[in-house]
Amino acid sequence: MVVITLLFTRSYFPPDQGSKVGKKYIDWLKDNPPDKTVDKTLCLAVLSTEDGNVMVIGIGEIGKGKEKEALAAATKQSLFLAREVEGFKYKIEVVLDFTEAYKIIGMEAPDV
């Protein structure tokens, strides 16, 4: 089994703020290029929510032992966008692989 820890982010914003989010994200990347040793993007997806907002889902693979750095970098980026874009909200989670989650409770994961 492959052991992987994921960074799962969800960003929400009103549709009329879409181009502003896009421009501000590009601005962010100019000054803060991604460090692929900390977090490597696996998937970015855009959809709409039931209340009509835009939701961007990001899934990244966190480098071994880089959970704190990945969470800090994602939080800084999201705080930047929240300051710059009206109505921008976000949620960031570190998602542990099954085998890593079992280690937290002092057990070895069963083979599945």
N, C-alpha and C positions, 0 to 999 in steps of 0.2 A: 504494500500500500504506500502511496506517495504521501508524505507529510507536507501539508501546506497550511499556512495561516493567511487569512484574507483580510483586507481592509475593505469594508463595505460602506459606501457613502451614498446618501440621498440628499439631493439639493432640490428645493422647491422655490418657484418664483412665479409671479403673474406673467401671462403671455406677453403683455406689452413691455416687459422688461427684458425680453429675450436677447435683443441685439446689444443691449447694455451689458448683460451678463457675458455674452460672447466677447465683446471688446475688452472688458475688464479682465476676463480670464487670460486673454492674449497678453495684456499688460503684465499680469502676474507672472506668466511664464517667461517673459523677457528678463525679469529680475530674479526669478526663482526657477531655474531649469530643473526638471525632475532628476532625482538621484535614483537610478534603477537598481542600485544595491540596497536601497531602503524599501522601495515599493515599485513594482512593475505592473503597469496597467494591463489587465486581462480583458476588460469589457467596459464600454461606455454605452449607455442606452438612454434614449429620451422617450418619454411618454407623457400622457396627460393624466391628471388626477380627477377624481369624482367632482371636486369643487372647481374644476376648470383651470387649475394651475399647471405649470410645466414641472415635471419631475425628471431629474437627471440621476441615473443610477451609475455609480462607478464601482467596479470590482478590481482590486489590485492584489497581487501576490506580495506579501511582506517577506523581506529577506530574513534569514535565520537570525534571531536575537534582535531584530530591528523594530519590534512592536512600538516601543515608546517613540522612536524617531518618526515612524510612519504616522502615528496618531498625532504627534505634534505638528508635522508638516501639513497634514490634511486640515487640522484645526486652524492653523495660521491662514491657510488659503481660504477656508470658509469664512473666517472672521473678516478677512479683507473684503470678500465679496458681499458679506452682510452689511459692512459699513458703506460700501459703494452703491449698492443696489437696493432700492426700496422694495420691501416685501420678500427679500431673500431669506430663506430659512434652510437649515441643514440638520442632518443627523449622521454621525460617524460611529461605526462599530468595528471592533476587531473581532473576527470570527475565527475561532480555533478549529483546527482539524480535529476529527474524532479522536485520533490517537493522542494528540496534545491535551485535549479536554480531559481524557481519562487520567493523564499524569497529574492534573491539578487535584483530583480526588484521591491520589495515591494508589491508583490502580493501573494495570496494563490493559489496554484495549483488546477486546476479543477479536478474533479474525472473523470478518464478515464478507 
